[in-house]
């Protein structure tokens, strides 16, 4: 099990990107399988009218099609496994975010990391949450606060690692 530290947030983001990549690969295979390309070749033989000569043969590369289907199935299994891991990481990331003492930082990290919002969107959400705040949140402000958080928080808060 991964210790509850900021590393969990980094792994969470990396796992989300990995899952996006696997989904992209599955879509690419789906596109290939739904529209397989034709291959052609010429052979010498007797035509239907009885003359001897070259004949054009056209078809689909069946072995390649089955190979791509098998690869697609493996990717689907991998995707299911990674999505299960992501659920576990999501819980761990939420637990870590809950352990942060400042409410403002917890909200920013939830919007940014868990919800995957851009810094500008995080700033909008934060301004909606705290409409009476004297200095409004900006994308630069949010970016800097999150950056400082990751620089200043030790990798293992318990210093046991």
Buried (B, 14 or more C-beta within 10 A) or exposed (E): EEBBBBBBBBBBBEBBEBBEEBBEBBEEBEEBEEEBEEEEEEEEEEEEEEEEEEEEEEEEEEEEBEEBEEBBEEBEEBBEEBEEBBEEBBEBBBEBBEEBEEEBBBBBBBBBBBEEBEBBBBBBBBEEBEEEEEEEBBBEBBBEBBEEBEEEBEEEBEEEE
